[in-house]
Amino acid sequence: MRTVVTLAPLKDLARRDPVLFAKVIMSPGEVESRAARLFTELLHRNGLRFDAPTASVAQAVIRIGDSFMYSQLLGGEPRLDDAVQVIGLLLATAK
């Protein structure tokens, strides 16, 4: 997340056209599905299991990250430490 929020091309797009940026980054599609797929693989590789399907947990993590990373679109600043804390709580439910 720290790398993503500092990428110049993403920052430029968010500044130039915040609506398009939000649509590309946070809408269901290639960006979201690729991120969820990569995170699902990461959870599997680390042997984490949940009461919910792992892909659903990965999707939730992506959405949580999005809400904290892109809060600047609503006039705030990215809150990455908060995102890490909340995601940590979710991942702590792993068996």
DSSP file (Angstrom, degrees, kcal/mol; ACC not computed):
  #  RESIDUE AA STRUCTURE BP1 BP2  ACC     N-H-->O    O-->H-N    N-H-->O    O-->H-N    TCO  KAPPA ALPHA  PHI   PSI    X-CA   Y-CA   Z-CA
    1    1 A M     >        0   0    0      0, 0.0     4,-2.3     0, 0.0     5,-0.2   0.000 360.0 360.0 360.0 -38.9    0.0    0.0    0.0
    2    2 A R  H  >  +     0   0    0      1,-0.2     4,-0.5     2,-0.2    78,-0.0   0.890 360.0  45.9 -63.3 -37.3    2.8    2.4    0.8
    3    3 A T  H >> S+     0   0    0      1,-0.2     3,-1.0     2,-0.2     4,-0.6   0.926 110.5  53.2 -68.5 -44.8    4.3    1.9   -2.7
    4    4 A V  H >4 S+     0   0    0      1,-0.3     3,-1.2     2,-0.2    -2,-0.2   0.911 106.0  51.5 -60.3 -45.0    1.0    2.3   -4.4
    5    5 A V  H 3< S+     0   0    0     -4,-2.3    -1,-0.3     1,-0.3    -2,-0.2   0.652 110.7  50.3 -71.0 -11.8    0.1    5.6   -2.8
    6    6 A T  H << S+     0   0    0     -3,-1.0     2,-0.4    -4,-0.5    -1,-0.3   0.471  77.0 120.1-102.1  -1.9    3.5    7.1   -3.8
    7    7 A L    <X  -     0   0    0     -3,-1.2     4,-2.4    -4,-0.6     3,-0.3  -0.487  58.0-145.8 -67.6 120.1    3.4    6.1   -7.5
    8    8 A A  H  > S+     0   0    0     -2,-0.4     4,-2.9     1,-0.2     5,-0.2   0.880  94.5  53.7 -56.2 -45.0    3.6    9.3   -9.5
    9    9 A P  H  > S+     0   0    0      0, 0.0     4,-2.2     0, 0.0    -1,-0.2   0.899 112.2  45.0 -61.1 -38.0    1.4    8.1  -12.4
   10   10 A L  H  > S+     0   0    0     -3,-0.3     4,-2.6     2,-0.2    -2,-0.2   0.908 113.5  49.6 -70.2 -40.8   -1.4    7.2  -10.0
   11   11 A K  H  X S+     0   0    0     -4,-2.4     4,-1.9     2,-0.2    -1,-0.2   0.911 111.7  49.5 -62.6 -41.5   -1.0   10.4   -8.0
   12   12 A D  H  X S+     0   0    0     -4,-2.9     4,-2.9    -5,-0.2     5,-0.2   0.927 111.8  47.5 -63.7 -45.2   -1.1   12.4  -11.3
   13   13 A L  H  X S+     0   0    0     -4,-2.2     4,-3.1    -5,-0.2     8,-0.3   0.919 111.0  51.5 -62.6 -42.9   -4.3   10.6  -12.5
   14   14 A A  H  < S+     0   0    0     -4,-2.6    -1,-0.2     1,-0.2    -2,-0.2   0.865 114.1  44.4 -62.0 -35.9   -6.0   11.2   -9.1
   15   15 A R  H  < S+     0   0    0     -4,-1.9    -2,-0.2    -5,-0.2    -1,-0.2   0.914 119.0  41.3 -73.7 -43.9   -5.2   14.8   -9.3
   16   16 A R  H  < S+     0   0    0     -4,-2.9    -2,-0.2     1,-0.2    -3,-0.2   0.914 136.8   6.3 -71.7 -44.7   -6.2   15.3  -12.9
   17   17 A D     X  +     0   0    0     -4,-3.1     4,-2.6    -5,-0.2    -1,-0.2  -0.643  62.7 174.8-145.0  79.8   -9.3   13.2  -13.0
   18   18 A P  H  > S+     0   0    0      0, 0.0     4,-2.5     0, 0.0     5,-0.2   0.810  82.4  55.1 -61.1 -30.9  -10.4   11.9   -9.6
   19   19 A V  H  > S+     0   0    0      2,-0.2     4,-2.2     1,-0.2     5,-0.1   0.946 111.1  43.5 -67.9 -46.8  -13.6   10.4  -10.9
   20   20 A L  H  > S+     0   0    0      2,-0.2     4,-2.8     1,-0.2     5,-0.2   0.916 113.4  53.3 -62.7 -42.7  -11.8    8.4  -13.6
   21   21 A F  H  X S+     0   0    0     -4,-2.6     4,-2.9    -8,-0.3     5,-0.3   0.946 110.2  46.3 -56.7 -50.3   -9.2    7.4  -11.0
   22   22 A A  H  X S+     0   0    0     -4,-2.5     4,-2.5     1,-0.2     5,-0.3   0.890 112.6  51.3 -61.0 -39.4  -11.8    6.1   -8.6
   23   23 A K  H  X S+     0   0    0     -4,-2.2     4,-1.1    -5,-0.2    -1,-0.2   0.922 114.6  41.7 -63.8 -44.8  -13.5    4.3  -11.3
   24   24 A V  H  < S+     0   0    0     -4,-2.8     7,-0.3     2,-0.2     8,-0.3   0.928 123.4  36.7 -69.1 -45.8  -10.4    2.5  -12.5
   25   25 A I  H  < S+     0   0    0     -4,-2.9    -2,-0.2    -5,-0.2    -3,-0.2   0.882 127.3  29.7 -78.5 -40.2   -9.0    1.7   -9.1
   26   26 A M  H  < S+     0   0    0     -4,-2.5    -3,-0.2    -5,-0.3    -1,-0.2   0.477  95.6  93.1-108.3  -2.4  -12.1    0.9   -7.1
   27   27 A S  S  < S-     0   0    0     -4,-1.1     5,-0.5    -5,-0.3     4,-0.1  -0.615  89.4 -92.6 -87.2 150.9  -14.5   -0.5   -9.6
   28   28 A P  S    S+     0   0    0      0, 0.0     2,-0.3     0, 0.0    -1,-0.1  -0.402  84.3  89.2 -56.8 135.5  -14.8   -4.3  -10.2
   29   29 A G  S  > S-     0   0    0      1,-0.1     4,-2.8    -4,-0.1     5,-0.3  -0.984  90.0 -36.0 164.6-159.8  -12.5   -5.0  -13.1
   30   30 A E  H  > S+     0   0    0     -2,-0.3     4,-2.4     2,-0.2     5,-0.3   0.885 127.2  49.5 -63.1 -43.8   -9.0   -6.0  -14.0
   31   31 A V  H  > S+     0   0    0     -7,-0.3     4,-2.2     2,-0.2    -1,-0.2   0.957 117.1  40.8 -62.5 -50.5   -7.2   -3.9  -11.3
   32   32 A E  H  > S+     0   0    0     -5,-0.5     4,-2.7    -8,-0.3     5,-0.2   0.923 116.2  48.7 -65.2 -45.1   -9.3   -5.2   -8.5
   33   33 A S  H  X S+     0   0    0     -4,-2.8     4,-2.4     1,-0.2    -1,-0.2   0.886 112.1  49.2 -66.3 -37.5   -9.4   -8.8   -9.7
   34   34 A R  H  X S+     0   0    0     -4,-2.4     4,-2.5    -5,-0.3    -1,-0.2   0.926 112.6  47.6 -66.7 -43.6   -5.7   -9.0  -10.2
   35   35 A A  H  X S+     0   0    0     -4,-2.2     4,-2.4    -5,-0.3    -2,-0.2   0.927 113.9  47.3 -62.7 -44.4   -5.0   -7.6   -6.7
   36   36 A A  H  X S+     0   0    0     -4,-2.7     4,-2.5     2,-0.2    -2,-0.2   0.896 111.7  50.6 -64.9 -40.2   -7.5  -10.0   -5.2
   37   37 A R  H  X S+     0   0    0     -4,-2.4     4,-2.3    -5,-0.2    -2,-0.2   0.926 111.8  47.4 -63.6 -45.0   -6.0  -13.0   -7.1
   38   38 A L  H  X S+     0   0    0     -4,-2.5     4,-2.0     1,-0.2    -2,-0.2   0.899 113.8  47.3 -63.4 -40.7   -2.5  -12.1   -6.0
   39   39 A F  H  X S+     0   0    0     -4,-2.4     4,-2.4     2,-0.2    -1,-0.2   0.880 109.4  53.7 -70.9 -36.2   -3.5  -11.6   -2.4
   40   40 A T  H  X S+     0   0    0     -4,-2.5     4,-2.4     2,-0.2    -2,-0.2   0.932 109.5  48.9 -59.5 -45.7   -5.5  -14.9   -2.4
   41   41 A E  H  X S+     0   0    0     -4,-2.3     4,-2.8     1,-0.2    -2,-0.2   0.892 109.7  52.3 -61.3 -40.1   -2.3  -16.7   -3.6
   42   42 A L  H  X S+     0   0    0     -4,-2.0     4,-1.6     2,-0.2    -1,-0.2   0.916 109.6  48.4 -62.6 -44.0   -0.3  -15.0   -0.9
   43   43 A L  H  <>S+     0   0    0     -4,-2.4     5,-2.3     2,-0.2    -2,-0.2   0.920 113.3  47.6 -62.7 -43.6   -2.7  -16.2    1.8
   44   44 A H  H ><5S+     0   0    0     -4,-2.4     3,-1.9     1,-0.2    -2,-0.2   0.927 108.8  53.8 -62.8 -45.5   -2.7  -19.7    0.4
   45   45 A R  H 3<5S+     0   0    0     -4,-2.8    -1,-0.2     1,-0.3    -2,-0.2   0.829 109.2  49.4 -59.3 -31.8    1.2  -19.8    0.2
   46   46 A N  T 3<5S-     0   0    0     -4,-1.6    -1,-0.3    -5,-0.2    -2,-0.2   0.353 114.7-118.2 -90.9   6.3    1.3  -18.8    3.9
   47   47 A G  T < 5 +     0   0    0     -3,-1.9     2,-0.3     1,-0.2    -3,-0.2   0.701  56.2 159.0  70.2  20.5   -1.1  -21.5    4.8
   48   48 A L      < -     0   0    0     -5,-2.3     2,-0.4    -6,-0.2    -1,-0.2  -0.623  16.6-174.2 -81.6 133.5   -3.8  -19.2    6.2
   49   49 A R        -     0   0    0     -2,-0.3    46,-3.3     4,-0.0     2,-0.3  -0.951   0.6-170.7-127.3 147.7   -7.3  -20.6    6.3
   50   50 A F        -     0   0    0      2,-0.4     4,-0.1    -2,-0.4    44,-0.1  -0.846  38.6-113.6-132.7 165.1  -10.5  -18.8    7.3
   51   51 A D  S    S+     0   0    0     -2,-0.3    -1,-0.1    42,-0.2     3,-0.1   0.729 107.3  56.2 -71.0 -21.5  -14.1  -19.6    8.0
   52   52 A A  S    S-     0   0    0      1,-0.1    -2,-0.4     2,-0.0     5,-0.1  -0.673 113.3 -76.6-101.7 161.6  -15.0  -17.7    4.8
   53   53 A P    >>  -     0   0    0      0, 0.0     4,-1.9     0, 0.0     3,-0.8  -0.342  40.2-126.4 -57.8 138.1  -13.6  -18.5    1.4
   54   54 A T  H 3> S+     0   0    0      1,-0.3     4,-2.7     2,-0.2     5,-0.2   0.866 110.3  57.0 -56.1 -38.9  -10.0  -17.3    1.1
   55   55 A A  H 3> S+     0   0    0      1,-0.2     4,-2.1     2,-0.2    -1,-0.3   0.856 105.9  50.8 -62.7 -34.0  -10.8  -15.4   -2.1
   56   56 A S  H <> S+     0   0    0     -3,-0.8     4,-2.2     2,-0.2    -1,-0.2   0.887 109.8  49.3 -70.0 -38.9  -13.6  -13.5   -0.2
   57   57 A V  H  X S+     0   0    0     -4,-1.9     4,-2.5     2,-0.2    -2,-0.2   0.928 111.1  50.2 -63.9 -44.5  -11.1  -12.6    2.6
   58   58 A A  H  X S+     0   0    0     -4,-2.7     4,-2.3     1,-0.2    -2,-0.2   0.912 109.8  50.8 -59.7 -43.2   -8.6  -11.3    0.0
   59   59 A Q  H  X S+     0   0    0     -4,-2.1     4,-2.3     1,-0.2    -1,-0.2   0.904 109.8  50.1 -60.9 -42.4  -11.4   -9.3   -1.7
   60   60 A A  H  X S+     0   0    0     -4,-2.2     4,-2.8     1,-0.2    -2,-0.2   0.905 108.8  52.0 -63.7 -41.3  -12.3   -7.7    1.7
   61   61 A V  H  X S+     0   0    0     -4,-2.5     4,-2.8     1,-0.2    -2,-0.2   0.913 109.1  50.7 -61.1 -42.7   -8.6   -6.9    2.3
   62   62 A I  H  X S+     0   0    0     -4,-2.3     4,-2.7     2,-0.2    -2,-0.2   0.930 112.3  46.4 -60.8 -46.1   -8.4   -5.1   -1.0
   63   63 A R  H  X S+     0   0    0     -4,-2.3     4,-2.4     2,-0.2    -2,-0.2   0.891 112.1  50.3 -65.9 -39.9  -11.5   -3.1   -0.3
   64   64 A I  H  X S+     0   0    0     -4,-2.8     4,-1.6     2,-0.2     5,-0.2   0.948 112.2  48.1 -62.0 -47.0  -10.3   -2.2    3.2
   65   65 A G  H  X S+     0   0    0     -4,-2.8     4,-3.1     1,-0.2     5,-0.3   0.921 110.5  51.9 -58.1 -45.1   -7.0   -1.1    1.7
   66   66 A D  H  X S+     0   0    0     -4,-2.7     4,-2.5     1,-0.2    -1,-0.2   0.924 106.6  53.1 -57.2 -46.2   -8.8    0.9   -1.0
   67   67 A S  H  < S+     0   0    0     -4,-2.4    -1,-0.2     1,-0.2    -2,-0.2   0.841 118.2  35.7 -63.9 -32.6  -10.9    2.8    1.5
   68   68 A F  H >< S+     0   0    0     -4,-1.6    11,-2.1    -3,-0.2     3,-0.7   0.828 117.4  50.9 -88.0 -34.5   -7.9    3.9    3.6
   69   69 A M  H 3< S+     0   0    0     -4,-3.1     3,-0.4    -5,-0.2    -2,-0.2   0.874 116.8  38.4 -70.7 -36.8   -5.4    4.4    0.7
   70   70 A Y  T >< S+     0   0    0     -4,-2.5     3,-1.9    -5,-0.3     4,-0.3   0.078  74.0 116.2-107.3  24.4   -7.7    6.6   -1.4
   71   71 A S  G X > +     0   0    0     -3,-0.7     5,-1.9     1,-0.3     3,-1.7   0.706  64.0  76.5 -64.2 -17.5   -9.3    8.7    1.3
   72   72 A Q  G > 5S+     0   0    0     -3,-0.4     3,-1.7     1,-0.3    -1,-0.3   0.760  80.3  69.3 -64.9 -21.7   -7.7   11.7   -0.2
   73   73 A L  G < 5S+     0   0    0     -3,-1.9    -1,-0.3     1,-0.3    -2,-0.2   0.741 101.3  47.1 -65.8 -20.3  -10.3   11.6   -2.9
   74   74 A L  G < 5S-     0   0    0     -3,-1.7    -1,-0.3    -4,-0.3    -2,-0.2   0.226 135.2 -88.7-103.4  11.9  -12.7   12.6   -0.2
   75   75 A G  T < 5S+     0   0    0     -3,-1.7    -3,-0.2     1,-0.3    -2,-0.1   0.490  96.5  99.4  98.5   4.4  -10.5   15.4    1.0
   76   76 A G  S   <S-     0   0    0     -5,-1.9    -1,-0.3    -6,-0.1     3,-0.0  -0.174  71.7-100.0-103.7-160.3   -8.4   13.4    3.6
   77   77 A E        -     0   0    0     -2,-0.1    -6,-0.1    -3,-0.1    -7,-0.1  -0.887  46.4 -85.3-119.9 153.4   -5.0   11.8    3.6
   78   78 A P        -     0   0    0      0, 0.0     2,-0.4     0, 0.0    -9,-0.2  -0.356  35.8-156.2 -56.6 137.9   -4.1    8.2    3.1
   79   79 A R     >  +     0   0    0    -11,-2.1     4,-2.0     1,-0.2     5,-0.1  -0.613  29.0 157.6-118.2  68.8   -4.4    6.4    6.4
   80   80 A L  H  >  +     0   0    0     -2,-0.4     4,-2.7     1,-0.2     5,-0.2   0.850  69.7  55.8 -68.1 -36.7   -2.1    3.4    5.8
   81   81 A D  H  > S+     0   0    0      1,-0.2     4,-2.0     2,-0.2    -1,-0.2   0.907 109.3  48.5 -62.9 -39.3   -1.4    2.7    9.5
   82   82 A D  H  > S+     0   0    0      2,-0.2     4,-2.5     1,-0.2     5,-0.2   0.909 110.6  51.6 -64.3 -41.6   -5.1    2.4   10.1
   83   83 A A  H  X S+     0   0    0     -4,-2.0     4,-2.9     1,-0.2     5,-0.3   0.930 109.5  49.3 -60.7 -45.7   -5.5    0.1    7.1
   84   84 A V  H  X S+     0   0    0     -4,-2.7     4,-2.3     1,-0.2    -1,-0.2   0.901 111.6  49.7 -61.4 -41.0   -2.7   -2.2    8.4
   85   85 A Q  H  X S+     0   0    0     -4,-2.0     4,-1.7    -5,-0.2    -2,-0.2   0.932 114.0  43.6 -64.7 -46.1   -4.2   -2.4   11.8
   86   86 A V  H  X S+     0   0    0     -4,-2.5     4,-1.8     2,-0.2    -2,-0.2   0.919 114.6  49.2 -67.6 -43.2   -7.7   -3.2   10.5
   87   87 A I  H  X S+     0   0    0     -4,-2.9     4,-2.8    -5,-0.2     5,-0.2   0.890 108.0  56.2 -63.1 -38.2   -6.4   -5.7    8.0
   88   88 A G  H  X S+     0   0    0     -4,-2.3     4,-1.6    -5,-0.3    -1,-0.2   0.885 104.6  52.2 -59.3 -39.5   -4.3   -7.3   10.8
   89   89 A L  H  < S+     0   0    0     -4,-1.7     4,-0.3     2,-0.2    -1,-0.2   0.913 111.2  46.9 -62.9 -42.2   -7.5   -7.8   12.8
   90   90 A L  H >< S+     0   0    0     -4,-1.8     3,-1.5     1,-0.2    -2,-0.2   0.930 112.8  48.1 -65.3 -45.5   -9.1   -9.6    9.9
   91   91 A L  H >< S+     0   0    0     -4,-2.8     3,-1.8     1,-0.3    -1,-0.2   0.750  97.8  70.8 -69.4 -22.8   -6.1  -11.8    9.2
   92   92 A A  T 3< S+     0   0    0     -4,-1.6    -1,-0.3     1,-0.3    -2,-0.2   0.649  85.3  69.6 -67.4 -13.3   -5.8  -12.6   12.9
   93   93 A T  T <  S+     0   0    0     -3,-1.5    -1,-0.3    -4,-0.3   -42,-0.2   0.488  75.2 119.2 -81.7  -1.7   -9.0  -14.7   12.4
   94   94 A A    <         0   0    0     -3,-1.8   -44,-0.2     1,-0.1   -46,-0.1  -0.266 360.0 360.0 -63.8 150.0   -7.0  -17.2   10.3
   95   95 A K              0   0    0    -46,-3.3    -1,-0.1   -48,-0.0   -45,-0.1   0.407 360.0 360.0 -97.9 360.0   -6.8  -20.7   11.6
